[in-house]
């Protein structure tokens, strides 16, 4: 049974964790958003009651 031999699987495990820990995080952290969020005002807009036409 090949799954009992750890030699090829251990190398695959180490290489995949190397990719996850070294290559991918800088790519994710370098992502920039096209629209920066803006702060919203604390004032609430005036609300009007909803006129139900069928009553």
PyMOL Python script that loads the backbone (N, CA, C, O; Angstrom):
from pymol import cmd

cmd.read_pdbstr("""\
ATOM      1  N   UNK A   1       0.830  -1.187   0.000  1.00  0.00           N
ATOM      2  CA  UNK A   1       0.000   0.000   0.000  1.00  0.00           C
ATOM      3  C   UNK A   1       0.876   1.253   0.000  1.00  0.00           C
ATOM      4  O   UNK A   1       1.706   1.424   0.893  1.00  0.00           O
ATOM      5  N   UNK A   2       0.702   2.118  -0.978  1.00  0.00           N
ATOM      6  CA  UNK A   2       1.587   3.286  -1.078  1.00  0.00           C
ATOM      7  C   UNK A   2       1.346   4.327   0.015  1.00  0.00           C
ATOM      8  O   UNK A   2       2.260   5.093   0.322  1.00  0.00           O
ATOM      9  N   UNK A   3       0.163   4.386   0.609  1.00  0.00           N
ATOM     10  CA  UNK A   3      -0.071   5.406   1.615  1.00  0.00           C
ATOM     11  C   UNK A   3       0.687   5.158   2.909  1.00  0.00           C
ATOM     12  O   UNK A   3       0.762   6.052   3.752  1.00  0.00           O
ATOM     13  N   UNK A   4       1.251   3.966   3.090  1.00  0.00           N
ATOM     14  CA  UNK A   4       2.023   3.687   4.287  1.00  0.00           C
ATOM     15  C   UNK A   4       3.464   4.171   4.178  1.00  0.00           C
ATOM     16  O   UNK A   4       4.168   4.246   5.186  1.00  0.00           O
ATOM     17  N   UNK A   5       3.909   4.498   2.975  1.00  0.00           N
ATOM     18  CA  UNK A   5       5.259   5.000   2.768  1.00  0.00           C
ATOM     19  C   UNK A   5       5.215   6.529   2.907  1.00  0.00           C
ATOM     20  O   UNK A   5       4.649   7.190   2.037  1.00  0.00           O
ATOM     21  N   UNK A   6       5.794   7.122   3.976  1.00  0.00           N
ATOM     22  CA  UNK A   6       5.671   8.561   4.196  1.00  0.00           C
ATOM     23  C   UNK A   6       6.575   9.423   3.334  1.00  0.00           C
ATOM     24  O   UNK A   6       6.411  10.642   3.319  1.00  0.00           O
ATOM     25  N   UNK A   7       7.519   8.839   2.618  1.00  0.00           N
ATOM     26  CA  UNK A   7       8.503   9.646   1.898  1.00  0.00           C
ATOM     27  C   UNK A   7       7.874  10.593   0.864  1.00  0.00           C
ATOM     28  O   UNK A   7       8.148  11.791   0.937  1.00  0.00           O
ATOM     29  N   UNK A   8       7.063  10.146  -0.080  1.00  0.00           N
ATOM     30  CA  UNK A   8       6.532  11.121  -1.054  1.00  0.00           C
ATOM     31  C   UNK A   8       5.475  12.042  -0.448  1.00  0.00           C
ATOM     32  O   UNK A   8       5.351  13.192  -0.869  1.00  0.00           O
ATOM     33  N   UNK A   9       4.716  11.560   0.525  1.00  0.00           N
ATOM     34  CA  UNK A   9       3.635  12.358   1.093  1.00  0.00           C
ATOM     35  C   UNK A   9       4.160  13.438   2.033  1.00  0.00           C
ATOM     36  O   UNK A   9       3.585  14.524   2.118  1.00  0.00           O
ATOM     37  N   UNK A  10       5.235  13.145   2.730  1.00  0.00           N
ATOM     38  CA  UNK A  10       5.799  14.161   3.619  1.00  0.00           C
ATOM     39  C   UNK A  10       6.357  15.327   2.819  1.00  0.00           C
ATOM     40  O   UNK A  10       6.193  16.481   3.214  1.00  0.00           O
ATOM     41  N   UNK A  11       7.008  15.047   1.711  1.00  0.00           N
ATOM     42  CA  UNK A  11       7.539  16.121   0.862  1.00  0.00           C
ATOM     43  C   UNK A  11       6.402  16.964   0.293  1.00  0.00           C
ATOM     44  O   UNK A  11       6.514  18.186   0.205  1.00  0.00           O
ATOM     45  N   UNK A  12       5.319  16.314  -0.088  1.00  0.00           N
ATOM     46  CA  UNK A  12       4.159  17.048  -0.599  1.00  0.00           C
ATOM     47  C   UNK A  12       3.556  17.918   0.489  1.00  0.00           C
ATOM     48  O   UNK A  12       3.176  19.060   0.229  1.00  0.00           O
ATOM     49  N   UNK A  13       3.464  17.393   1.704  1.00  0.00           N
ATOM     50  CA  UNK A  13       2.931  18.159   2.823  1.00  0.00           C
ATOM     51  C   UNK A  13       3.793  19.381   3.109  1.00  0.00           C
ATOM     52  O   UNK A  13       3.268  20.483   3.273  1.00  0.00           O
ATOM     53  N   UNK A  14       5.091  19.203   3.168  1.00  0.00           N
ATOM     54  CA  UNK A  14       6.000  20.317   3.469  1.00  0.00           C
ATOM     55  C   UNK A  14       5.946  21.362   2.361  1.00  0.00           C
ATOM     56  O   UNK A  14       5.909  22.559   2.647  1.00  0.00           O
ATOM     57  N   UNK A  15       5.940  20.934   1.109  1.00  0.00           N
ATOM     58  CA  UNK A  15       5.908  21.879   0.002  1.00  0.00           C
ATOM     59  C   UNK A  15       4.591  22.651  -0.023  1.00  0.00           C
ATOM     60  O   UNK A  15       4.586  23.853  -0.285  1.00  0.00           O
ATOM     61  N   UNK A  16       3.478  21.977   0.247  1.00  0.00           N
ATOM     62  CA  UNK A  16       2.192  22.677   0.234  1.00  0.00           C
ATOM     63  C   UNK A  16       2.112  23.692   1.371  1.00  0.00           C
ATOM     64  O   UNK A  16       1.570  24.780   1.176  1.00  0.00           O
ATOM     65  N   UNK A  17       2.641  23.364   2.560  1.00  0.00           N
ATOM     66  CA  UNK A  17       2.644  24.338   3.665  1.00  0.00           C
ATOM     67  C   UNK A  17       3.597  25.492   3.367  1.00  0.00           C
ATOM     68  O   UNK A  17       3.347  26.626   3.778  1.00  0.00           O
ATOM     69  N   UNK A  18       4.669  25.213   2.667  1.00  0.00           N
ATOM     70  CA  UNK A  18       5.563  26.290   2.247  1.00  0.00           C
ATOM     71  C   UNK A  18       4.817  27.275   1.350  1.00  0.00           C
ATOM     72  O   UNK A  18       4.956  28.489   1.496  1.00  0.00           O
ATOM     73  N   UNK A  19       4.035  26.745   0.432  1.00  0.00           N
ATOM     74  CA  UNK A  19       3.250  27.607  -0.459  1.00  0.00           C
ATOM     75  C   UNK A  19       2.231  28.411   0.353  1.00  0.00           C
ATOM     76  O   UNK A  19       2.090  29.617   0.151  1.00  0.00           O
ATOM     77  N   UNK A  20       1.525  27.749   1.267  1.00  0.00           N
ATOM     78  CA  UNK A  20       0.493  28.430   2.050  1.00  0.00           C
ATOM     79  C   UNK A  20       1.070  29.505   2.965  1.00  0.00           C
ATOM     80  O   UNK A  20       0.427  30.532   3.182  1.00  0.00           O
ATOM     81  N   UNK A  21       2.255  29.293   3.499  1.00  0.00           N
ATOM     82  CA  UNK A  21       2.802  30.225   4.485  1.00  0.00           C
ATOM     83  C   UNK A  21       3.729  31.283   3.911  1.00  0.00           C
ATOM     84  O   UNK A  21       3.924  32.324   4.539  1.00  0.00           O
ATOM     85  N   UNK A  22       4.301  31.054   2.750  1.00  0.00           N
ATOM     86  CA  UNK A  22       5.293  31.991   2.218  1.00  0.00           C
ATOM     87  C   UNK A  22       4.805  32.693   0.956  1.00  0.00           C
ATOM     88  O   UNK A  22       5.026  33.894   0.803  1.00  0.00           O
ATOM     89  N   UNK A  23       4.164  31.993   0.074  1.00  0.00           N
ATOM     90  CA  UNK A  23       3.809  32.569  -1.222  1.00  0.00           C
ATOM     91  C   UNK A  23       2.452  33.272  -1.188  1.00  0.00           C
ATOM     92  O   UNK A  23       2.319  34.376  -1.718  1.00  0.00           O
ATOM     93  N   UNK A  24       1.463  32.661  -0.586  1.00  0.00           N
ATOM     94  CA  UNK A  24       0.094  33.193  -0.653  1.00  0.00           C
ATOM     95  C   UNK A  24      -0.133  34.433   0.225  1.00  0.00           C
ATOM     96  O   UNK A  24      -0.765  35.372  -0.258  1.00  0.00           O
ATOM     97  N   UNK A  25       0.339  34.505   1.482  1.00  0.00           N
ATOM     98  CA  UNK A  25       0.034  35.703   2.300  1.00  0.00           C
ATOM     99  C   UNK A  25       0.475  37.033   1.702  1.00  0.00           C
ATOM    100  O   UNK A  25      -0.304  37.984   1.764  1.00  0.00           O
ATOM    101  N   UNK A  26       1.668  37.168   1.127  1.00  0.00           N
ATOM    102  CA  UNK A  26       1.992  38.474   0.523  1.00  0.00           C
ATOM    103  C   UNK A  26       1.057  38.845  -0.619  1.00  0.00           C
ATOM    104  O   UNK A  26       0.756  40.023  -0.817  1.00  0.00           O
ATOM    105  N   UNK A  27       0.600  37.857  -1.366  1.00  0.00           N
ATOM    106  CA  UNK A  27      -0.327  38.163  -2.457  1.00  0.00           C
ATOM    107  C   UNK A  27      -1.657  38.669  -1.909  1.00  0.00           C
ATOM    108  O   UNK A  27      -2.259  39.580  -2.476  1.00  0.00           O
ATOM    109  N   UNK A  28      -2.112  38.081  -0.813  1.00  0.00           N
ATOM    110  CA  UNK A  28      -3.376  38.516  -0.219  1.00  0.00           C
ATOM    111  C   UNK A  28      -3.219  39.888   0.433  1.00  0.00           C
ATOM    112  O   UNK A  28      -4.097  40.740   0.297  1.00  0.00           O
ATOM    113  N   UNK A  29      -2.114  40.107   1.136  1.00  0.00           N
ATOM    114  CA  UNK A  29      -1.912  41.382   1.817  1.00  0.00           C
ATOM    115  C   UNK A  29      -1.649  42.533   0.845  1.00  0.00           C
ATOM    116  O   UNK A  29      -1.854  43.694   1.199  1.00  0.00           O
ATOM    117  N   UNK A  30      -1.200  42.230  -0.365  1.00  0.00           N
ATOM    118  CA  UNK A  30      -0.937  43.277  -1.344  1.00  0.00           C
ATOM    119  C   UNK A  30      -2.196  43.693  -2.093  1.00  0.00           C
ATOM    120  O   UNK A  30      -2.159  44.617  -2.906  1.00  0.00           O
ATOM    121  N   UNK A  31      -3.301  43.022  -1.828  1.00  0.00           N
ATOM    122  CA  UNK A  31      -4.550  43.351  -2.513  1.00  0.00           C
ATOM    123  C   UNK A  31      -5.025  44.730  -2.094  1.00  0.00           C
ATOM    124  O   UNK A  31      -5.054  45.056  -0.908  1.00  0.00           O
ATOM    125  N   UNK A  32      -5.396  45.535  -3.079  1.00  0.00           N
ATOM    126  CA  UNK A  32      -5.940  46.855  -2.782  1.00  0.00           C
ATOM    127  C   UNK A  32      -7.374  46.908  -3.275  1.00  0.00           C
ATOM    128  O   UNK A  32      -7.717  46.323  -4.303  1.00  0.00           O
ATOM    129  N   UNK A  33      -8.197  47.612  -2.532  1.00  0.00           N
ATOM    130  CA  UNK A  33      -9.588  47.756  -2.907  1.00  0.00           C
ATOM    131  C   UNK A  33      -9.740  48.940  -3.847  1.00  0.00           C
ATOM    132  O   UNK A  33      -9.098  49.970  -3.640  1.00  0.00           O
ATOM    133  N   UNK A  34     -10.569  48.824  -4.870  1.00  0.00           N
ATOM    134  CA  UNK A  34     -10.713  49.948  -5.806  1.00  0.00           C
ATOM    135  C   UNK A  34     -11.400  51.159  -5.186  1.00  0.00           C
ATOM    136  O   UNK A  34     -11.109  52.294  -5.564  1.00  0.00           O
ATOM    137  N   UNK A  35     -12.298  50.935  -4.249  1.00  0.00           N
ATOM    138  CA  UNK A  35     -13.009  52.043  -3.613  1.00  0.00           C
ATOM    139  C   UNK A  35     -12.746  51.990  -2.117  1.00  0.00           C
ATOM    140  O   UNK A  35     -13.176  51.062  -1.432  1.00  0.00           O
ATOM    141  N   UNK A  36     -12.048  52.979  -1.626  1.00  0.00           N
ATOM    142  CA  UNK A  36     -11.784  53.036  -0.195  1.00  0.00           C
ATOM    143  C   UNK A  36     -13.067  53.421   0.534  1.00  0.00           C
ATOM    144  O   UNK A  36     -13.818  54.265   0.046  1.00  0.00           O
ATOM    145  N   UNK A  37     -13.330  52.829   1.675  1.00  0.00           N
ATOM    146  CA  UNK A  37     -14.562  53.182   2.399  1.00  0.00           C
ATOM    147  C   UNK A  37     -14.487  54.601   2.946  1.00  0.00           C
ATOM    148  O   UNK A  37     -13.425  55.072   3.353  1.00  0.00           O
ATOM    149  N   UNK A  38     -15.616  55.259   2.946  1.00  0.00           N
ATOM    150  CA  UNK A  38     -15.692  56.623   3.473  1.00  0.00           C
ATOM    151  C   UNK A  38     -16.477  56.601   4.772  1.00  0.00           C
ATOM    152  O   UNK A  38     -17.297  55.712   5.004  1.00  0.00           O
ATOM    153  N   UNK A  39     -16.218  57.578   5.605  1.00  0.00           N
ATOM    154  CA  UNK A  39     -16.937  57.653   6.867  1.00  0.00           C
ATOM    155  C   UNK A  39     -18.338  58.200   6.620  1.00  0.00           C
ATOM    156  O   UNK A  39     -18.543  59.052   5.755  1.00  0.00           O
ATOM    157  N   UNK A  40     -19.287  57.702   7.383  1.00  0.00           N
ATOM    158  CA  UNK A  40     -20.660  58.151   7.237  1.00  0.00           C
ATOM    159  C   UNK A  40     -20.981  59.152   8.333  1.00  0.00           C
ATOM    160  O   UNK A  40     -20.409  59.113   9.423  1.00  0.00           O
ATOM    161  N   UNK A  41     -21.904  60.045   8.022  1.00  0.00           N
ATOM    162  CA  UNK A  41     -22.274  61.053   9.009  1.00  0.00           C
ATOM    163  C   UNK A  41     -23.128  60.406  10.093  1.00  0.00           C
ATOM    164  O   UNK A  41     -23.776  59.382   9.875  1.00  0.00           O
ATOM    165  N   UNK A  42     -23.110  61.035  11.266  1.00  0.00           N
ATOM    166  CA  UNK A  42     -23.879  60.488  12.378  1.00  0.00           C
ATOM    167  C   UNK A  42     -25.318  60.980  12.361  1.00  0.00           C
ATOM    168  O   UNK A  42     -26.148  60.481  13.120  1.00  0.00           O
ATOM    169  N   UNK A  43     -25.625  61.952  11.508  1.00  0.00           N
ATOM    170  CA  UNK A  43     -26.993  62.457  11.423  1.00  0.00           C
ATOM    171  C   UNK A  43     -27.873  61.453  10.686  1.00  0.00           C
ATOM    172  O   UNK A  43     -27.487  60.897   9.658  1.00  0.00           O
ATOM    173  N   UNK A  44     -29.064  61.236  11.237  1.00  0.00           N
ATOM    174  CA  UNK A  44     -30.004  60.342  10.579  1.00  0.00           C
ATOM    175  C   UNK A  44     -30.811  61.145   9.552  1.00  0.00           C
ATOM    176  O   UNK A  44     -31.203  62.280   9.823  1.00  0.00           O
ATOM    177  N   UNK A  45     -31.056  60.570   8.396  1.00  0.00           N
ATOM    178  CA  UNK A  45     -31.861  61.299   7.416  1.00  0.00           C
ATOM    179  C   UNK A  45     -33.312  61.383   7.890  1.00  0.00           C
ATOM    180  O   UNK A  45     -33.790  60.495   8.597  1.00  0.00           O
ATOM    181  N   UNK A  46     -34.000  62.435   7.507  1.00  0.00           N
ATOM    182  CA  UNK A  46     -35.397  62.556   7.941  1.00  0.00           C
ATOM    183  C   UNK A  46     -36.247  61.442   7.325  1.00  0.00           C
ATOM    184  O   UNK A  46     -36.093  61.102   6.152  1.00  0.00           O
ATOM    185  N   UNK A  47     -37.129  60.893   8.123  1.00  0.00           N
ATOM    186  CA  UNK A  47     -37.988  59.822   7.629  1.00  0.00           C
ATOM    187  C   UNK A  47     -39.407  60.337   7.491  1.00  0.00           C
ATOM    188  O   UNK A  47     -39.851  61.196   8.252  1.00  0.00           O
ATOM    189  N   UNK A  48     -40.099  59.810   6.525  1.00  0.00           N
ATOM    190  CA  UNK A  48     -41.501  60.177   6.321  1.00  0.00           C
ATOM    191  C   UNK A  48     -42.337  58.918   6.454  1.00  0.00           C
ATOM    192  O   UNK A  48     -41.881  57.834   6.089  1.00  0.00           O
ATOM    193  N   UNK A  49     -43.560  59.041   6.974  1.00  0.00           N
ATOM    194  CA  UNK A  49     -44.396  57.842   7.094  1.00  0.00           C
ATOM    195  C   UNK A  49     -44.823  57.338   5.724  1.00  0.00           C
ATOM    196  O   UNK A  49     -44.986  58.110   4.779  1.00  0.00           O
ATOM    197  N   UNK A  50     -44.996  56.061   5.644  1.00  0.00           N
ATOM    198  CA  UNK A  50     -45.376  55.441   4.386  1.00  0.00           C
ATOM    199  C   UNK A  50     -46.895  55.527   4.250  1.00  0.00           C
ATOM    200  O   UNK A  50     -47.630  55.026   5.102  1.00  0.00           O
ATOM    201  N   UNK A  51     -47.357  56.161   3.181  1.00  0.00           N
ATOM    202  CA  UNK A  51     -48.799  56.284   2.949  1.00  0.00           C
ATOM    203  C   UNK A  51     -49.264  55.037   2.205  1.00  0.00           C
ATOM    204  O   UNK A  51     -48.895  54.810   1.053  1.00  0.00           O
ATOM    205  N   UNK A  52     -50.082  54.231   2.886  1.00  0.00           N
ATOM    206  CA  UNK A  52     -50.587  53.000   2.265  1.00  0.00           C
ATOM    207  C   UNK A  52     -51.800  53.368   1.402  1.00  0.00           C
ATOM    208  O   UNK A  52     -52.829  53.777   1.939  1.00  0.00           O
ATOM    209  N   UNK A  53     -51.698  53.232   0.089  1.00  0.00           N
ATOM    210  CA  UNK A  53     -52.796  53.667  -0.774  1.00  0.00           C
ATOM    211  C   UNK A  53     -54.030  52.772  -0.687  1.00  0.00           C
ATOM    212  O   UNK A  53     -55.107  53.216  -1.085  1.00  0.00           O
ATOM    213  N   UNK A  54     -53.937  51.554  -0.196  1.00  0.00           N
ATOM    214  CA  UNK A  54     -55.093  50.666  -0.215  1.00  0.00           C
ATOM    215  C   UNK A  54     -55.884  50.705   1.089  1.00  0.00           C
ATOM    216  O   UNK A  54     -56.812  49.916   1.265  1.00  0.00           O
ATOM    217  N   UNK A  55     -55.533  51.611   2.009  1.00  0.00           N
ATOM    218  CA  UNK A  55     -56.335  51.751   3.230  1.00  0.00           C
ATOM    219  C   UNK A  55     -57.229  52.932   3.154  1.00  0.00           C
ATOM    220  O   UNK A  55     -57.976  53.202   4.095  1.00  0.00           O
TER     221      UNK A  55
END
""", "prot")
cmd.dss("prot")
cmd.show_as("cartoon", "prot")
cmd.util.cbc("prot")
cmd.orient("prot")
